[in-house]
C-alpha cells in the first residue's frame, strides 16, 4: 500500500507522493509550482464556458475551490489546499470528480441509452484524450 493512503485529510503530500499519486490515479494531471493541474482542450468558447461552469458547480458543491484559467479553446484547472500550503486529499478527490464529469463519454458506455456528442464538426465539444 502506498504511503499517501495514510495521510490525514488536511495533511500536505510531498512532491514525490503527489507525482506517484497522479501517475496512479490522474495520469493527465501534473504537478507544477505546488499545484496539481489539468488542461482541458475544448472546441471553442461555448465549450470552454461549459467546462468552467461544470468545474464551478463541482467546486462549490465540494466547498473546495480551484483556480481556473480560461481561453477560447482550453481551460486550466489548478488545485492546492491553501490552508495546508500544499496538495492534500481534498485536491485529489476534487480532481478525480472533475476528471470523471468533464471527460465523461456516454456514447462509449456499452448499453447506454445516451449516444454522446456526434462526431460532427458542428457539435464538437471536448477534445478527449
HELIX and SHEET records of a PDB file:
HELIX    1   1 UNK A    3  UNK A    6  5                                   4    
HELIX    2   2 UNK A   15  UNK A   25  1                                  11    
HELIX    3   3 UNK A   45  UNK A   62  1                                  18    
HELIX    4   4 UNK A   82  UNK A   84  5                                   3    
HELIX    5   5 UNK A   89  UNK A  102  1                                  14    
HELIX    6   6 UNK A  106  UNK A  108  5                                   3    
HELIX    7   7 UNK A  121  UNK A  123  5                                   3    
SHEET    1   A 4 UNK A  30  UNK A  32  0                                        
SHEET    2   A 4 UNK A  35  UNK A  41 -1                                        
SHEET    3   A 4 UNK A  74  UNK A  79 -1                                        
SHEET    4   A 4 UNK A  67  UNK A  71 -1                                        
END                                                                             
